[in-house]
Amino acid sequence: MENNTNTNNNTSNWKVNVIVGFFGLVSTLGLAYLTYNQSSKDKMTDFKIEQLRIENGEKMAMYNRNLAYIYGACAELRGKLNASRVFIIQPHPPDRHHYMSVVIETPKPGVSYVRDIFNNVPMSDMASFAKLLSTNTWLYYDNISQQVDNKKALSMMLIAGSQQIAIRILINSKNEWVGSLVAENIQIVDVDKEAGKELIENCAIRIQYILPPIN
């Protein structure tokens, strides 16, 4: 009788050990899987972060190259025209056009910057002038006070000392208005309009598709 009891106890202990061992193995395998899975996710996350860093770096490098090229093209145009200023008026943000600003500008040494006064100007204040900019390939003014109807635009031009202004529209690959290339003088001078127009046209074609938006 006692032997049967011992045998039963041994059998029970063996079953318990087996069960404990089984669950221990499951726990170990489960922990190993979770560790491997988390490690794989961490590596994938690190990879995505690195890819994003590289992509952002490439985008920033392209942005800087484009901006440098545009500044160079505008400075070259100003020199060839012997203009007082060459600058770009841009509507922003890109999808709503609530404002207009000048960011890119290359004035002649000693000439003030237009961007100091043409910054975040509400589109509603210059609606009629903005419509002219966005719908006309070319605009030319040589008598500002008589030719510019919009009071806000006229006021800003007079403050900037503008006397002669040539404006060429800039469009993107979808034929949407993205800006206006402006060449101007702060005093009346004799200019060859056709030669100047050709120079401005060439500059506009070179820069309009790489012009960075103002967000």
Rosetta blueprint (number, residue, H / E / L):
1 M L
2 E H
3 N H
4 N H
5 T H
6 N H
7 T H
8 N H
9 N H
10 N H
11 T H
12 S H
13 N H
14 W H
15 K H
16 V H
17 N H
18 V H
19 I H
20 V H
21 G H
22 F H
23 F H
24 G H
25 L H
26 V H
27 S H
28 T H
29 L H
30 G H
31 L H
32 A H
33 Y H
34 L H
35 T H
36 Y H
37 N H
38 Q H
39 S H
40 S H
41 K H
42 D H
43 K H
44 M H
45 T H
46 D H
47 F H
48 K H
49 I H
50 E H
51 Q H
52 L H
53 R H
54 I H
55 E H
56 N H
57 G H
58 E H
59 K H
60 M H
61 A H
62 M H
63 Y H
64 N H
65 R H
66 N H
67 L H
68 A H
69 Y H
70 I H
71 Y H
72 G H
73 A H
74 C H
75 A H
76 E H
77 L H
78 R H
79 G H
80 K H
81 L H
82 N L
83 A L
84 S L
85 R E
86 V E
87 F E
88 I E
89 I E
90 Q E
91 P E
92 H E
93 P L
94 P L
95 D L
96 R L
97 H L
98 H L
99 Y E
100 M E
101 S E
102 V E
103 V E
104 I E
105 E E
106 T E
107 P E
108 K L
109 P L
110 G L
111 V L
112 S L
113 Y L
114 V H
115 R H
116 D H
117 I L
118 F L
119 N L
120 N L
121 V E
122 P E
123 M H
124 S H
125 D H
126 M H
127 A H
128 S H
129 F H
130 A H
131 K H
132 L H
133 L H
134 S H
135 T H
136 N L
137 T L
138 W E
139 L E
140 Y E
141 Y E
142 D L
143 N L
144 I H
145 S H
146 Q H
147 Q H
148 V L
149 D L
150 N L
151 K H
152 K H
153 A H
154 L H
155 S H
156 M H
157 M H
158 L H
159 I H
160 A H
161 G L
162 S L
163 Q L
164 Q E
165 I E
166 A E
167 I E
168 R E
169 I E
170 L E
171 I E
172 N L
173 S L
174 K L
175 N L
176 E L
177 W E
178 V E
179 G E
180 S E
181 L E
182 V E
183 A E
184 E E
185 N E
186 I L
187 Q L
188 I L
189 V L
190 D L
191 V L
192 D L
193 K H
194 E H
195 A H
196 G H
197 K H
198 E H
199 L H
200 I H
201 E H
202 N H
203 C H
204 A H
205 I H
206 R H
207 I H
208 Q H
209 Y H
210 I H
211 L L
212 P L
213 P L
214 I L
215 N L
